[in-house]
Amino acid sequence: MGIDIKTILVAKDMSKESSNVIRYALELCSKFHAQIHVLHVMPTVDSSVLNMVALSMGADKLAKFNSMNESEMASLTREQLHKIIETEAELIEEEIQHPPKVEVHHGDAAPMILDVSDRIEADMIILGSHSKGKLHYAFLGSVAEKILRKTHRAVVIVPPQIDRH
């Protein structure tokens, strides 16, 4: 039985360690000649907070502001991701066969990652782990844990400081 990886989904946040996750995914992608999809999920504002703001600002004004802000933030995030991908791609030895695809969505991270992985039929999901103190060794991040519990796909968790020797 051989391993055939054609599509890799990298779900990442915008932390400084996220570049390591991108580079790791790009290296895997180049070795398997796979298509890589980089996904960032922007959190949505809690509805109770939105309701409070809508009371003082007005619901129509808030909806228009929120829509413009989400669109602008998604565009800026896409640009940042493309820059990170370009920088990290220059650091790997092998050539990338397929240009990486970037998606930015708003919502709850775990369900969005699962939805996108189903839509693109990902063979593998790559996530970064976060060092969050002493509990880090006992628990994975809540998003990673939800993904592991609910997916049938291979999942790779990349630690913040990965040694590539």
C-alpha positions in Angstrom: 0.0 0.0 0.0 1.5 3.3 -1.1 0.7 6.7 0.3 -0.8 9.0 -2.4 -1.2 12.5 -1.3 -2.7 14.8 -4.0 -4.4 17.6 -1.9 -3.1 19.1 1.4 -5.1 21.6 3.4 -3.0 23.8 5.7 -5.2 25.6 8.3 -3.2 28.3 10.0 -3.5 31.3 12.1 -1.4 34.4 11.8 1.0 33.7 14.6 4.8 34.0 14.1 5.1 30.2 14.3 2.7 29.8 11.3 5.5 30.2 8.8 7.0 26.9 10.1 3.6 25.2 9.4 3.5 26.7 5.9 7.1 25.6 5.1 6.5 22.1 6.4 3.4 21.8 4.3 5.2 23.2 1.2 8.0 20.6 1.6 5.4 17.8 1.8 3.6 19.2 -1.1 6.7 19.3 -3.3 7.7 15.8 -2.3 4.3 14.4 -3.3 3.6 16.8 -6.1 0.4 17.7 -4.3 -1.9 20.7 -4.5 -1.7 22.8 -1.3 -4.6 24.9 0.0 -3.8 27.4 2.7 -6.8 28.3 4.9 -7.2 31.0 7.5 -10.4 31.3 9.4 -11.1 34.7 10.9 -13.2 34.5 14.0 -16.6 36.2 14.0 -17.6 38.6 16.8 -19.9 37.1 19.4 -23.5 37.8 18.8 -24.1 39.3 22.2 -21.3 41.9 21.6 -22.8 42.6 18.1 -26.3 43.2 19.7 -24.8 45.7 22.2 -23.0 47.6 19.5 -26.1 47.5 17.2 -28.2 49.1 20.0 -25.9 52.1 20.1 -24.8 52.3 16.5 -27.9 51.1 14.7 -28.3 47.7 13.1 -28.1 48.9 9.5 -25.0 50.9 10.1 -23.3 48.0 12.0 -24.1 45.5 9.3 -22.6 47.8 6.6 -19.5 48.5 8.7 -19.1 44.8 9.6 -19.4 43.7 6.0 -16.8 46.3 4.8 -14.5 45.4 7.7 -14.7 41.7 7.1 -14.0 42.1 3.4 -11.1 44.4 4.0 -9.6 42.1 6.7 -9.9 39.1 4.5 -8.2 40.8 1.6 -5.3 42.0 3.8 -5.0 38.5 5.3 -4.9 36.9 1.8 -2.0 39.3 0.9 -0.1 38.4 4.0 -0.6 34.7 3.4 0.7 35.0 -0.2 3.8 36.8 1.1 4.4 34.1 3.7 4.0 31.4 1.1 6.4 33.1 -1.3 9.0 33.6 1.4 8.7 30.0 2.7 8.7 28.5 -0.9 12.1 30.1 -1.5 13.5 28.3 1.5 12.7 24.8 0.3 14.9 22.8 -2.0 12.4 21.2 -4.3 10.2 23.0 -6.8 6.5 23.3 -6.1 4.5 21.8 -9.1 1.1 23.5 -8.4 0.7 27.1 -7.2 -0.7 27.2 -3.7 -4.4 28.2 -3.3 -5.4 30.6 -0.5 -8.7 30.9 1.2 -9.8 33.2 4.0 -13.2 32.7 5.6 -15.0 34.0 8.6 -16.5 31.6 11.2 -15.8 29.0 13.7 -12.4 27.5 12.9 -12.9 23.7 13.4 -16.2 23.4 11.4 -14.8 25.6 8.7 -11.6 23.5 8.4 -13.7 20.3 8.2 -16.0 21.8 5.6 -13.1 23.0 3.4 -11.3 19.7 3.7 -14.5 17.9 2.5 -15.0 20.4 -0.3 -11.5 20.1 -1.7 -11.3 16.4 -0.8 -8.1 16.9 1.1 -5.9 13.8 1.7 -4.2 15.5 4.6 -4.9 18.3 7.0 -1.9 20.1 8.5 -2.3 22.2 11.7 0.1 24.1 13.9 0.2 23.4 17.6 0.5 26.3 20.1 2.6 26.3 23.2 0.2 27.5 25.9 2.2 26.8 29.1 2.1 23.7 31.3 -1.3 22.5 29.9 0.3 22.3 26.4 1.7 18.8 27.3 -1.7 17.5 28.5 -4.0 18.9 25.9 -4.0 19.8 22.2 -5.5 23.1 21.2 -9.3 23.0 21.1 -9.4 23.4 17.3 -6.8 20.6 16.7 -8.7 18.3 19.1 -12.0 19.0 17.4 -10.5 18.2 14.0 -8.9 15.0 15.2 -12.2 13.8 16.7 -14.3 14.6 13.7 -12.3 13.9 10.6 -11.5 10.7 8.7 -8.5 12.4 7.0 -4.9 12.2 8.0 -3.9 15.0 10.3 -0.4 16.3 11.0 0.2 18.6 13.9 3.4 20.7 13.5 5.0 21.9 16.8 6.0 25.6 17.0 9.7 24.7 16.9 10.2 21.9 14.4 13.7 20.6 13.7 14.3 19.9 10.0 17.8 18.3 10.2 
